[in-house]
Amino acid sequence: MAQTTAAAPGPRQHDTREAVLFGGVYGSVLACSMVAALSQYGHTSRASRRYDALWLLVTALASALAHGYAHYIAEREPHRRWDVLRTLVDEWPLVTAVLPTVLLLAGAGWGWWPPKGVEYAAFVLNIVLLFTLGLATALRSHRSSPVAVLTGLVDALLGVIVVVANAIIK
């Protein structure tokens, strides 16, 4: 009697749409929260905005690494050699979602626009991103336009609540 060996399955592949939405929301809230935390001390020089941009990017990369690693550990199955790297790479939407805010902060640091008050533009940018993600998912789920807009508004409002709560806690 011959024994067959099944190849070890890889980690659960997360739906691309799910990963983009999760990463987009997580990254937007992370960007807002980080900008609020970094700006609370009133440092608005060009150098501090460049530092803020770098710190936000490092934080996003660390968050993506932690989240990918958590997926890898939580989905305890036999893994192939490079599965952990694929699991980490799957976190690209989180890092991508913070890049507009990184660019906004870096631009203020490079003198493209005034560094003072750029945190308000970053906040608006990320709330608009949350609204857009909510709207897009509702439309993709075949909701009517008014319901989709309401869904986007509620998602944006929830994002504001989370960011304000984070700012108060810190």
Backbone hydrogen bonds in HBPLUS format (Angstrom, degrees):
<---DONOR---> <-ACCEPTOR-->    atom                        ^
c    i                          cat <-CA-CA->   ^        H-A-AA   ^      H-
h    n   atom  resd res      DA  || num        DHA   H-A  angle D-A-AA Bond
n    s   type  num  typ     dist DA aas  dist angle  dist       angle   num
A0019-ALA N   A0015-ASP O   2.87 MM   4  6.17 160.1  1.91 157.0 162.9     1
A0020-VAL N   A0016-THR O   2.84 MM   4  6.06 159.4  1.88 154.3 159.6     2
A0021-LEU N   A0017-ARG O   2.96 MM   4  6.12 165.8  1.98 150.7 154.6     3
A0022-PHE N   A0018-GLU O   2.86 MM   4  5.96 168.8  1.87 152.1 156.0     4
A0023-GLY N   A0019-ALA O   2.83 MM   4  5.80 165.2  1.85 144.8 150.0     5
A0024-GLY N   A0020-VAL O   2.76 MM   4  5.75 152.3  1.83 142.0 150.7     6
A0025-VAL N   A0021-LEU O   2.93 MM   4  6.07 168.6  1.94 153.3 155.7     7
A0026-TYR N   A0022-PHE O   2.85 MM   4  5.93 170.2  1.86 157.2 160.1     8
A0027-GLY N   A0023-GLY O   2.76 MM   4  5.63 159.8  1.80 141.6 148.7     9
A0028-SER N   A0024-GLY O   2.96 MM   4  5.96 154.8  2.02 140.0 147.0    10
A0029-VAL N   A0025-VAL O   3.00 MM   4  6.18 170.2  2.01 157.0 159.3    11
A0030-LEU N   A0026-TYR O   2.85 MM   4  5.96 158.0  1.90 147.8 155.2    12
A0031-ALA N   A0027-GLY O   2.83 MM   4  5.95 159.1  1.88 144.9 150.6    13
A0032-CYS N   A0028-SER O   3.00 MM   4  6.24 167.0  2.02 150.4 153.5    14
A0033-SER N   A0029-VAL O   2.92 MM   4  6.03 168.1  1.93 151.8 155.7    15
A0034-MET N   A0030-LEU O   2.84 MM   4  5.96 161.8  1.88 152.6 157.8    16
A0035-VAL N   A0031-ALA O   2.96 MM   4  6.08 164.2  1.98 151.1 155.5    17
A0036-ALA N   A0032-CYS O   2.95 MM   4  6.13 159.7  1.99 149.7 155.7    18
A0037-ALA N   A0033-SER O   2.88 MM   4  6.11 158.6  1.93 146.6 152.9    19
A0038-LEU N   A0034-MET O   2.76 MM   4  5.91 164.5  1.78 154.4 159.0    20
A0039-SER N   A0035-VAL O   2.88 MM   4  5.82 140.6  2.03 141.0 150.9    21
A0042-GLY N   A0039-SER O   3.04 MM   3  5.53 168.9  2.05 120.2 123.1    22
A0049-ARG N   A0045-SER O   3.07 MM   4  6.37 148.0  2.18 146.0 154.5    23
A0050-ARG N   A0046-ARG O   3.05 MM   4  6.39 151.2  2.14 149.3 156.7    24
A0051-TYR N   A0047-ALA O   3.00 MM   4  6.25 157.8  2.05 146.9 153.3    25
A0052-ASP N   A0048-SER O   2.81 MM   4  6.01 153.0  1.88 142.1 149.9    26
A0053-ALA N   A0049-ARG O   2.97 MM   4  6.16 155.6  2.03 143.1 148.8    27
A0054-LEU N   A0050-ARG O   3.03 MM   4  6.30 162.7  2.07 149.6 153.8    28
A0055-TRP N   A0051-TYR O   2.83 MM   4  6.01 164.6  1.85 155.2 160.0    29
A0056-LEU N   A0052-ASP O   2.88 MM   4  6.02 155.3  1.94 148.4 154.7    30
A0057-LEU N   A0053-ALA O   3.06 MM   4  6.29 159.3  2.11 147.0 152.3    31
A0058-VAL N   A0054-LEU O   2.92 MM   4  6.19 163.4  1.95 155.0 159.4    32
A0059-THR N   A0055-TRP O   2.92 MM   4  6.05 157.6  1.97 145.1 151.7    33
A0060-ALA N   A0056-LEU O   2.91 MM   4  6.12 156.3  1.97 148.4 154.6    34
A0061-LEU N   A0057-LEU O   2.96 MM   4  6.21 161.0  2.00 150.8 155.7    35
A0062-ALA N   A0058-VAL O   2.88 MM   4  6.12 158.0  1.93 148.8 155.3    36
A0063-SER N   A0059-THR O   2.82 MM   4  6.00 154.6  1.88 147.3 154.8    37
A0064-ALA N   A0060-ALA O   2.86 MM   4  6.06 159.6  1.91 149.3 154.9    38
A0065-LEU N   A0061-LEU O   2.93 MM   4  6.09 156.8  1.98 145.3 151.9    39
A0066-ALA N   A0062-ALA O   2.88 MM   4  6.09 162.0  1.91 147.9 152.8    40
A0067-HIS N   A0063-SER O   2.85 MM   4  6.02 162.1  1.88 150.7 156.0    41
A0068-GLY N   A0064-ALA O   2.87 MM   4  5.95 166.0  1.89 149.8 154.1    42
A0069-TYR N   A0065-LEU O   2.90 MM   4  5.98 159.4  1.94 147.7 153.9    43
A0070-ALA N   A0066-ALA O   2.91 MM   4  6.05 151.8  1.99 142.8 150.8    44
A0071-HIS N   A0067-HIS O   3.00 MM   4  6.32 154.0  2.07 147.9 154.3    45
A0072-TYR N   A0068-GLY O   2.98 MM   4  6.24 159.4  2.02 146.9 152.8    46
A0073-ILE N   A0069-TYR O   2.93 MM   4  6.20 158.9  1.97 152.5 157.2    47
A0074-ALA N   A0070-ALA O   2.81 MM   4  5.88 164.8  1.83 151.4 156.5    48
A0075-GLU N   A0071-HIS O   3.01 MM   4  5.99 148.2  2.12 149.2 155.1    49
A0083-ASP N   A0080-ARG O   3.27 MM   3  5.48 164.4  2.30 111.8 116.5    50
A0085-LEU N   A0082-TRP O   3.14 MM   3  5.42 122.6  2.49 102.7 116.0    51
A0086-ARG N   A0082-TRP O   3.16 MM   4  6.54 157.6  2.21 151.2 157.6    52
A0087-THR N   A0083-ASP O   2.87 MM   4  6.08 155.1  1.93 150.8 157.7    53
A0088-LEU N   A0084-VAL O   3.02 MM   4  6.26 151.9  2.10 143.0 150.0    54
A0089-VAL N   A0085-LEU O   2.90 MM   4  6.12 158.0  1.94 150.6 156.8    55
A0090-ASP N   A0086-ARG O   3.05 MM   4  6.20 139.8  2.22 140.4 150.3    56
A0091-GLU N   A0088-LEU O   3.09 MM   3  5.63 163.9  2.12 114.3 118.8    57
A0092-TRP N   A0089-VAL O   3.15 MM   3  5.85 146.4  2.26 128.5 127.7    58
A0094-LEU N   A0091-GLU O   3.17 MM   3  5.86 137.5  2.36 120.1 129.0    59
A0096-THR N   A0092-TRP O   2.91 MM   4  6.06 166.3  1.93 160.7 165.2    60
A0097-ALA N   A0093-PRO O   2.91 MM   4  5.98 149.2  2.01 143.4 150.2    61
A0098-VAL N   A0095-VAL O   3.19 MM   3  5.54 140.9  2.35 104.9 115.0    62
A0099-LEU N   A0096-THR O   3.17 MM   3  5.28 145.3  2.30 101.3 111.4    63
A0101-THR N   A0098-VAL O   3.09 MM   3  5.45 119.4  2.47 107.8 122.0    64
A0102-VAL N   A0098-VAL O   2.92 MM   4  6.21 157.2  1.97 154.9 162.5    65
A0103-LEU N   A0099-LEU O   2.84 MM   4  6.02 162.8  1.87 155.2 158.9    66
A0104-LEU N   A0100-PRO O   2.91 MM   4  6.11 150.9  1.99 140.1 148.5    67
A0105-LEU N   A0101-THR O   2.89 MM   4  6.14 164.4  1.92 153.6 156.6    68
A0106-ALA N   A0102-VAL O   2.79 MM   4  5.92 164.7  1.81 152.5 157.9    69
A0107-GLY N   A0103-LEU O   2.73 MM   4  5.74 154.9  1.79 143.3 150.9    70
A0108-ALA N   A0104-LEU O   3.14 MM   4  6.38 149.0  2.24 138.6 146.0    71
A0109-GLY N   A0105-LEU O   2.94 MM   4  6.27 146.4  2.06 142.3 152.6    72
A0110-TRP N   A0106-ALA O   2.78 MM   4  6.09 136.0  1.97 147.4 160.4    73
A0112-TRP N   A0107-GLY O   2.80 MM   5  5.13 152.9  1.87 162.4 156.9    74
A0111-GLY N   A0108-ALA O   3.32 MM   3  5.16 158.1  2.37  96.0 102.2    75
A0120-TYR N   A0117-GLY O   3.11 MM   3  5.72 146.8  2.22 113.6 121.2    76
A0122-ALA N   A0118-VAL O   2.97 MM   4  6.28 154.2  2.04 148.9 156.5    77
A0123-PHE N   A0119-GLU O   2.92 MM   4  6.08 152.6  2.00 140.0 147.2    78
A0124-VAL N   A0120-TYR O   2.99 MM   4  6.24 166.9  2.01 150.9 153.6    79
A0125-LEU N   A0121-ALA O   2.87 MM   4  5.99 163.1  1.90 148.3 153.7    80
A0126-ASN N   A0122-ALA O   3.04 MM   4  6.21 162.0  2.07 149.0 152.6    81
A0127-ILE N   A0123-PHE O   2.99 MM   4  6.21 152.0  2.07 149.6 157.9    82
A0128-VAL N   A0124-VAL O   2.88 MM   4  6.06 158.7  1.92 154.3 160.0    83
A0129-LEU N   A0125-LEU O   3.00 MM   4  6.26 146.8  2.11 139.0 148.7    84
A0130-LEU N   A0126-ASN O   2.96 MM   4  6.23 154.0  2.03 142.1 148.3    85
A0131-PHE N   A0127-ILE O   2.92 MM   4  6.20 158.5  1.96 148.3 154.2    86
A0132-THR N   A0128-VAL O   2.86 MM   4  6.06 160.9  1.89 149.1 154.4    87
A0133-LEU N   A0129-LEU O   2.90 MM   4  6.14 158.2  1.95 151.0 156.4    88
A0134-GLY N   A0130-LEU O   2.99 MM   4  6.20 163.5  2.02 150.0 154.3    89
A0135-LEU N   A0131-PHE O   2.84 MM   4  6.04 162.7  1.87 154.7 159.9    90
A0136-ALA N   A0132-THR O   2.83 MM   4  5.94 166.0  1.85 150.2 154.4    91
A0137-THR N   A0133-LEU O   2.99 MM   4  6.14 163.3  2.02 149.1 153.4    92
A0138-ALA N   A0134-GLY O   3.05 MM   4  6.17 156.5  2.11 145.0 151.7    93
A0139-LEU N   A0135-LEU O   2.90 MM   4  6.12 162.4  1.93 154.6 159.6    94
A0140-ARG N   A0136-ALA O   2.87 MM   4  5.98 155.3  1.93 145.9 153.4    95
A0141-SER N   A0137-THR O   2.99 MM   4  6.11 130.9  2.23 134.8 147.0    96
A0141-SER N   A0138-ALA O   3.15 MM   3  5.02 130.6  2.41  91.0 104.4    97
A0143-ARG N   A0138-ALA O   3.03 MM   5  5.49 158.8  2.08 152.3 153.2    98
A0142-HIS N   A0139-LEU O   3.00 MM   3  5.09 151.6  2.08 110.0 111.8    99
A0148-ALA N   A0144-SER O   2.82 MM   4  6.04 155.9  1.88 156.2 164.3   100
A0149-VAL N   A0145-SER O   2.90 MM   4  6.13 160.6  1.94 156.3 160.4   101
A0150-LEU N   A0146-PRO O   2.99 MM   4  6.18 160.6  2.02 144.6 150.2   102
A0151-THR N   A0147-VAL O   2.82 MM   4  6.02 154.0  1.88 146.5 154.2   103
A0152-GLY N   A0148-ALA O   2.92 MM   4  6.19 158.9  1.96 148.4 153.7   104
A0153-LEU N   A0149-VAL O   2.90 MM   4  6.18 156.0  1.95 150.1 156.8   105
A0154-VAL N   A0150-LEU O   2.88 MM   4  6.11 160.4  1.91 151.9 157.0   106
A0155-ASP N   A0151-THR O   2.88 MM   4  6.11 161.8  1.92 152.3 157.5   107
A0156-ALA N   A0152-GLY O   2.93 MM   4  6.12 156.4  1.99 146.1 152.6   108
A0157-LEU N   A0153-LEU O   2.86 MM   4  6.08 157.8  1.91 147.9 154.4   109
A0158-LEU N   A0154-VAL O   2.83 MM   4  6.09 158.7  1.87 152.2 157.8   110
A0159-GLY N   A0155-ASP O   2.97 MM   4  6.21 151.0  2.06 142.4 150.5   111
A0160-VAL N   A0156-ALA O   2.93 MM   4  6.29 151.9  2.01 148.1 155.7   112
A0161-ILE N   A0157-LEU O   2.94 MM   4  6.25 159.1  1.99 151.6 157.0   113
A0162-VAL N   A0158-LEU O   2.93 MM   4  6.21 160.7  1.97 150.9 155.7   114
A0163-VAL N   A0159-GLY O   2.93 MM   4  6.13 162.7  1.96 151.7 156.5   115
A0164-VAL N   A0160-VAL O   2.86 MM   4  6.03 166.8  1.88 154.8 158.6   116
A0165-ALA N   A0161-ILE O   2.87 MM   4  6.00 160.1  1.91 147.7 154.0   117
A0166-ASN N   A0162-VAL O   2.89 MM   4  6.10 156.6  1.95 146.1 152.7   118
A0167-ALA N   A0163-VAL O   2.89 MM   4  6.15 155.7  1.95 149.0 155.7   119
A0168-ILE N   A0164-VAL O   2.89 MM   4  6.13 155.8  1.95 151.5 157.8   120
A0169-ILE N   A0165-ALA O   2.95 MM   4  6.11 161.7  1.98 150.8 155.8   121
A0170-LYS N   A0166-ASN O   3.02 MM   4  6.17 155.3  2.08 147.4 153.5   122
